[in-house]
Amino acid sequence: MKKPSFLASIIVVLFVITLLGISILHYGVAPQIPIVVAAIFVACYGLTLGYKWKELESAMAKGIFYGIPSILILCLIGMLIGVWVLNGTVPTITYYGLHTLSPDLFLMSTVLICSIVSVVCGSSWSSIGTIGVSLMGVAYGLDISPAMTAGAIVSGAIFGDKISPLSDTTNLASATAKVNIYEHIKHMLWTTIPSFIITLAAFTAIGFFLDRGNEDNNQIETIINVLSDEFMITPITLMSPLLIIILAVKRMNPIPSLVIGLIVAILTTFYTVPNVAIGTIMETAHNGFVAETGVEAIDQLLSLGGLSSMLFGVSLIIISLAFGGIIQQIGIAHSIIEGIQKMLKSRGNVITSTVCSCLGINLTVGEQYLSIILPGQLFESAFKKVRLHPKNLSRTLEDAGTIIHPMIPWGVTGAFIMSTLNIGMEYVPYVFISMITPVVAIIYGYTGIGLAPLQEEGKQEIETTESRSEVTRKTMEG
């Protein structure tokens, strides 16, 4: 079978990005069908290279296999959110939030709260799926844009995930570049802190300039009264989300921790909802909670959750990962990165190319881990040739691979965000930190700010690294 050329690979990627862009942005269709069309096109190209259909089918199955844990997590969170509304968890947090959070500072506070939770538990998904869901409820009560709120939630969650030593992506980036995890996190602060400060400032400014009518106070008071009348507002309902966060801190696998949280939520329901039937709980876990309070704002706010609400995200993840499996099998991303490497002669070009490669893999494959691993392996020697310490590589992988991924609606995390927060792709323009950080990384690359040079003792490592990279390339080609 033939290896795809650099030019052909570029044409394929541009076709895929154009197809997705026109279909999603211009026609407003869901990502699934454009991705299926793109997969058919790329599979046909793979057949012309000499690949057999069985090989492409196996690649798709392999891609989906790696996403099964994410799919199970998504399903469990859907069931959990439904039960959380039924037992009063979401209403309780919404009730307390409306009492304590200032509308002007709500978006900024949301960023801070989600970042703290993510740092503590080392997972943006845990932050979004627990406190993020409740903050969306508070936003509806305060009449604040759900898209802006989702952007603030994701910005805070991804920042905390990025600098937490408990994060899987943070450990993956440091391991890929062969850098100590704490040295990696310390070096990331050069790009992450300025981006975080700008993000906080942006959401603070938006909060003060939001146009809210005088009737807001009356609406908030109405929502508070209805919540207290329709649900049992008690800290007992917070046991489930707090337990999930504690288990995340203890590094328990997400699936069993969510199962435990679901069991606790169900047990809590028997206390907070008198005479509730088991069938009602099971129905809510499957189809979600349907609020019928007579107050439109509350009915819109609390009609959410359920396994069925996550099927959009599940189908998107399956289709995206199958497509990514074909892309990886054919070697398109590998071919493009190899072609780019020939033009890398300055530090700025090396960092910019790494950022673009991480972005390109995220756009075409929608897979976060691959956007870290593949550029990390192939650009390792390039960083050392321009005398840059490997921790510059690990930082750049996070600045582009990790932090851009939540902005890709057809990516695994993007599908999770849309399904969990009950939001469309309109959240993407408000994930400020994901747009700012790669730009900061590129500016540093050309100005030399925050770059750690490779020390003299690293010279002898270059030949060894180049040999190791060559073996890696040959292995991946095989």
C-alpha atoms as one frame of an Amber mdcrd trajectory, in Angstrom:
protein
   0.000   0.000   0.000   1.170   3.530  -0.762   1.880   6.220   1.770  -0.212
   9.408   1.320   1.839  12.296  -0.022   2.138  15.613   1.789   0.153  17.454
  -0.907  -2.594  14.822  -1.062  -2.879  14.835   2.725  -3.229  18.616   2.769
  -5.978  18.417   0.119  -7.850  15.765   2.118  -7.669  17.782   5.343  -8.761
  20.995   3.612 -11.689  19.137   2.038 -12.762  17.739   5.413 -12.482  21.104
   7.190 -14.340  22.878   4.358 -17.090  20.256   4.356 -17.549  20.486   8.111
 -17.371  24.276   8.111 -19.943  24.801   5.350 -22.295  22.115   6.651 -22.217
  23.171  10.293 -21.676  26.933  10.137 -23.536  27.821   6.924 -26.333  25.266
   6.797 -26.564  24.786  10.567 -26.773  20.992  10.432 -25.623  18.682  13.219
 -22.009  17.441  12.825 -22.847  13.740  12.481 -23.863  13.642   8.808 -20.983
  15.836   7.494 -18.540  13.619   9.394 -20.085  10.498   7.841 -19.691  12.076
   4.385 -16.074  12.979   5.187 -15.427   9.433   6.425 -16.775   7.986   3.166
 -14.514  10.306   1.165 -11.396   9.475   3.213 -12.188   5.747   3.174 -12.416
   5.842  -0.641  -9.054   7.599  -0.741  -7.657   4.897   1.526  -8.872   2.206
  -0.863  -7.004   3.918  -3.721  -3.823   3.738  -1.622  -4.144  -0.022  -1.416
  -5.857  -0.463   1.953  -8.453  -3.209   2.141 -11.914  -2.501   3.504 -11.343
  -4.911   6.415  -8.333  -2.845   7.477 -10.338   0.385   7.419 -13.215  -1.285
   9.240 -10.836  -2.524  11.936  -9.391   1.000  12.239 -12.884   2.415  12.796
 -13.674  -0.237  15.392 -10.370   0.460  17.140 -11.125   4.188  17.224 -14.571
   3.573  18.727 -13.128   1.133  21.265 -10.957   3.844  22.806 -14.053   6.025
  23.231 -16.170   3.467  25.093 -15.222   4.794  28.580 -16.223   8.318  27.488
 -19.532   7.010  26.156 -20.273   5.193  29.416 -19.411   8.317  31.416 -21.731
  10.384  29.242 -24.592   7.921  29.760 -24.070   7.826  33.530 -23.975  11.624
  33.771 -27.234  11.833  31.823 -28.944   9.496  34.278 -27.359  11.307  37.206
 -28.560  14.761  36.126 -32.133  13.524  35.794 -32.087  12.106  39.307 -30.361
  15.244  40.622 -33.290  17.351  39.468 -35.833  14.904  40.883 -34.218  14.691
  44.325 -33.582  18.440  44.535 -29.798  18.622  44.008 -29.922  21.010  41.039
 -32.807  23.054  42.548 -30.888  23.356  45.850 -27.680  24.605  44.222 -29.728
  26.944  42.015 -31.589  28.244  45.075 -28.362  28.959  46.995 -26.707  30.393
  43.894 -29.528  32.867  43.273 -29.196  34.001  46.884 -25.438  34.459  46.866
 -24.073  35.103  43.342 -24.097  38.659  42.023 -25.488  38.916  38.460 -22.722
  41.347  37.486 -19.971  39.023  38.706 -21.698  35.743  37.893 -19.696  34.875
  34.755 -16.382  35.714  36.387 -17.390  33.742  39.503 -18.342  30.798  37.296
 -14.855  30.712  35.774 -13.243  30.764  39.225 -15.552  28.134  40.747 -15.117
  25.676  37.879 -11.343  26.189  37.798 -11.068  25.398  41.525 -13.167  22.241
  41.185 -11.093  21.096  38.182  -7.788  21.707  39.965  -8.978  19.737  42.971
 -10.352  16.740  41.086  -8.079  16.943  38.025 -10.911  16.583  35.549 -12.728
  19.131  33.419 -15.488  16.585  32.847 -16.133  16.247  36.582 -16.282  20.021
  36.954 -18.643  20.469  33.985 -20.838  17.512  34.907 -21.338  18.521  38.544
 -21.054  22.207  39.422 -21.322  23.240  35.757 -24.827  21.824  35.395 -26.011
  23.697  38.483 -24.390  26.957  37.383 -26.332  26.711  34.127 -29.452  26.603
  36.286 -28.385  29.731  38.141 -27.734  31.455  34.802 -31.293  30.760  33.656
 -32.557  32.203  36.940 -30.444  35.334  36.540 -31.437  35.633  32.864 -27.816
  35.366  31.711 -26.975  33.927  28.301 -26.628  30.116  28.461 -23.970  30.280
  25.720 -21.853  32.751  27.722 -22.336  30.711  30.878 -21.289  27.505  29.130
 -18.223  29.323  27.791 -17.326  30.480  31.302 -17.849  26.966  32.708 -15.639
  25.389  30.057 -12.972  28.111  30.365 -12.666  27.547  34.106 -12.865  23.771
  33.860 -10.180  23.470  31.188  -7.843  25.858  33.046  -8.089  23.811  36.234
  -7.664  20.571  34.332  -4.590  21.968  32.568  -2.629  22.891  35.708  -3.740
  20.044  37.960  -1.140  17.315  38.625  -4.095  14.895  38.819  -5.166  15.548
  35.221  -4.763  12.746  32.683  -3.885  15.123  29.823  -1.345  17.006  31.933
   0.376  13.741  32.807   0.143  12.571  29.196   1.761  15.737  27.805   4.629
  15.640  30.298   5.167  11.914  29.708   5.122  12.332  25.919   7.805  15.030
  26.105   9.672  13.162  28.889   9.403  16.033  31.385   8.801  15.942  35.128
   5.115  16.626  35.794   5.723  19.476  38.257   8.370  21.089  36.071   5.860
  20.868  33.221   3.087  22.543  35.252   5.420  25.293  36.459   6.496  26.051
  32.885   2.857  26.084  31.707   2.119  29.030  33.993   3.946  31.302  31.524
   1.149  30.901  28.986  -1.754  29.791  31.161  -1.793  32.574  33.773  -1.890
  35.494  31.270  -4.620  33.706  29.298  -6.608  33.047  32.475  -6.317  36.677
  33.617  -7.497  37.940  30.218 -10.386  35.463  30.326 -11.429  36.627  33.792
 -11.221  40.259  32.695 -13.325  39.554  29.603 -16.086  37.813  31.556 -15.998
  40.517  34.230 -16.467  43.214  31.585 -19.268  41.255  29.916 -21.005  40.863
  33.266 -21.106  44.593  33.907 -22.263  45.431  30.384 -25.020  42.836  30.173
 -28.383  44.443  29.548 -30.837  43.143  32.146 -34.206  44.709  32.798 -35.569
  45.885  36.113 -37.904  42.910  36.214 -34.938  40.595  36.945 -35.258  40.955
  40.712 -38.915  40.013  40.554 -38.131  37.039  38.312 -35.382  35.846  40.650
 -37.721  36.148  43.629 -40.387  34.172  41.764 -37.930  31.395  40.897 -36.675
  31.207  44.486 -40.211  30.910  45.838 -41.263  28.249  43.320 -38.109  26.213
  43.956 -38.740  26.194  47.696 -42.388  25.226  47.127 -41.800  22.461  44.580
 -38.618  20.869  45.952 -37.026  20.105  49.309 -34.151  22.590  49.534 -31.614
  20.970  51.832 -27.817  20.439  51.944 -28.502  16.699  52.086 -29.075  16.762
  48.334 -25.466  17.908  47.846 -24.063  14.605  49.128 -23.963  13.000  45.673
 -22.006  15.704  43.764 -19.657  16.267  46.704 -18.969  12.537  46.931 -18.159
  12.377  43.221 -15.681  15.256  43.587 -14.074  13.603  46.645 -13.722  10.294
  44.798 -12.154  12.143  41.866  -9.615  13.690  44.235  -8.894  10.184  45.551
  -8.176   9.185  41.919 -10.995   6.663  41.689 -11.923   5.722  38.132 -14.718
   8.023  36.852 -17.151   5.215  36.014 -17.358   3.599  39.482 -17.345   7.041
  41.141 -20.330   8.096  39.002 -22.107   4.820  39.815 -21.593   5.472  43.534
 -22.809   9.046  43.089 -25.895   7.766  41.261 -26.681   5.286  44.044 -26.368
   8.023  46.676 -28.586  10.326  44.599 -31.246   7.613  44.338 -31.139   6.932
  48.082 -31.415  10.669  48.738 -34.510  10.780  46.520 -36.415   8.528  48.935
 -35.841  11.147  51.649 -36.469  14.335  49.661 -39.418  13.088  47.596 -41.978
  11.412  49.901 -43.677   8.282  48.529 -41.632   8.359  45.342 -41.954   5.157
  43.315 -38.928   3.235  42.056 -40.492   3.302  38.604 -40.544   7.110  38.708
 -36.832   7.212  39.507 -36.025   4.789  36.686 -38.195   6.730  34.247 -36.454
   9.986  35.212 -33.019   8.389  34.865 -33.916   7.317  31.331 -35.999  10.206
  29.941 -34.924  13.022  32.255 -36.957  15.246  34.539 -39.874  17.193  33.092
 -40.768  20.268  35.187 -44.418  21.308  35.264 -44.477  24.218  37.703 -46.406
  26.590  35.468 -43.511  29.071  35.475 -41.883  29.000  32.041 -38.404  29.982
  33.232 -38.322  27.182  35.802 -39.825  24.591  33.469 -37.117  25.429  30.922
 -34.455  25.392  33.617 -35.300  22.052  35.216 -36.491  19.959  32.256 -33.201
  18.205  31.614 -31.116  15.105  32.145 -31.768  11.476  31.368 -29.975   8.816
  29.367 -31.960   9.680  26.244 -30.693  13.285  26.328 -27.132  11.996  25.890
 -27.776   9.966  22.742 -26.887  12.941  20.522 -23.473  13.120  22.171 -23.027
   9.349  22.097 -23.739   9.149  18.358 -21.398  12.076  17.699 -18.580  10.461
  19.670 -19.004   7.100  17.912 -19.046   8.633  14.418 -16.149  11.011  15.148
 -13.922   8.310  16.609 -14.661   5.963  13.716 -13.659   8.732  11.313 -10.546
   9.424  13.357  -9.614   5.774  13.169  -9.594   5.911   9.361  -7.521   9.123
   9.335  -4.978   7.565  11.671  -4.819   4.254   9.792  -4.135   5.906   6.445
  -1.458   8.129   8.002  -2.693  11.502   6.776  -1.816  13.438   9.950   1.586
  11.753  10.119   2.325  12.674   6.502   1.452  16.346   7.035   3.565  16.672
  10.172   6.521  15.014   8.437   6.205  17.495   5.570   6.059  20.457   7.939
   9.192  19.321   9.773  11.346  20.089   6.740  10.541  23.796   7.084  11.390
  24.108  10.777  14.470  26.260  11.191  13.454  28.800  13.864  11.986  28.486
  17.335   8.913  30.455  16.371   8.248  28.195  13.385   8.686  25.062  15.489
   6.185  26.209  18.127   3.733  27.545  15.527   3.895  24.293  13.573   3.261
  22.288  16.744   0.246  24.468  17.575  -1.126  24.096  14.038  -0.567  20.336
  14.093  -2.439  19.940  17.384  -5.243  22.126  16.018  -5.370  20.185  12.746
  -5.620  16.815  14.494  -8.356  18.158  16.761 -10.285  19.497  13.752 -10.006
  16.398  11.598  -9.909  13.584  14.158 -11.646  15.176  17.161  -9.477  13.165
  19.553  -7.652  14.916  22.398  -5.072  12.265  23.273  -3.953  11.832  19.669
  -3.525  15.618  19.337  -0.972  15.382  22.158   0.784  12.098  21.407   1.353
  12.381  17.650   2.801  15.940  17.539   4.720  15.197  20.733   6.478  12.223
  19.158   7.150  13.824  15.791   8.277  17.287  16.959  10.565  16.100  19.761
  13.726  16.263  17.657  12.690  19.598  16.088  12.580  21.281  19.509  16.022
  19.991  20.375  17.475  21.065  17.025  16.545  24.680  17.772  17.939  24.302
  21.307  14.616  24.298  23.198  14.129  22.283  26.378  11.539  19.466  26.113
   9.319  21.265  28.619   8.632  23.830  25.881   7.242  20.950  23.830   5.099
  19.602  26.678   3.729  23.102  27.317   2.907  23.667  23.647   1.113  20.320
  23.455  -1.143  21.501  26.270  -1.469  25.041  24.869  -2.891  23.639  21.633
  -3.818  19.981  22.048  -5.541  20.037  25.438  -6.941  23.526  25.544  -8.317
  23.742  21.978 -10.110  20.399  22.135 -13.234  21.624  24.047 -13.914  24.084
  21.200 -14.335  21.295  18.643 -18.081  20.483  18.660 -17.539  17.107  16.971
 -14.753  16.164  19.368 -15.288  13.895  22.362 -15.252  16.729  24.905 -17.319
  19.009  22.676 -20.029  16.351  22.422 -19.886  15.922  26.197 -20.254  19.660
  26.802 -23.233  20.061  24.489 -25.049  17.039  25.894 -24.304  17.716  29.567
 -25.001  21.453  29.576 -27.942  21.136  27.160 -26.374  23.699  24.842 -25.577
  23.907  21.131 -22.365  24.988  19.429 -23.050  28.608  20.368 -20.858  28.178
  23.455 -17.699  27.931  21.317 -17.034  31.704  20.786 -17.068  32.230  24.556
 -14.364  29.719  25.457 -11.917  32.615  25.596  -9.046  30.788  27.267  -8.927
  28.238  24.440  -8.585  31.005  21.856  -6.080  33.116  23.778  -3.582  30.492
  24.988  -2.376  29.241  21.561  -1.875  32.851  20.445   0.199  33.561  23.558
   2.272  30.428  22.871   3.014  31.550  19.306   3.940  35.088  20.451   6.342
  33.624  23.001   7.842  31.438  20.280   8.842  34.397  18.105   9.771  36.800
  20.922  11.611  34.297  23.101   9.552  35.205  26.181   9.136  32.296  28.594
  11.197  29.861  26.519  13.531  27.514  28.366  16.753  26.834  26.415  18.292
  23.390  26.172  21.350  23.194  28.413  24.756  22.073  27.169  24.373  18.598
  28.634  21.419  18.089  26.302  23.577  18.166  23.137  24.445  14.475  23.298
  20.764  13.592  23.588  19.887  14.961  20.127  21.307  12.061  18.115  19.675
   9.544  20.456  16.361  11.348  20.229  16.529  11.495  16.439  17.179   7.755
  16.279  14.292   7.076  18.642  11.998   9.318  16.594  12.978   7.500  13.392
  12.092   4.155  15.008   8.786   5.634  16.159   7.978   6.862  12.642   8.775
   3.510  11.100   6.692   1.728  13.736   3.706   4.014  13.129   4.050   3.576
   9.369   4.037  -0.184   9.853
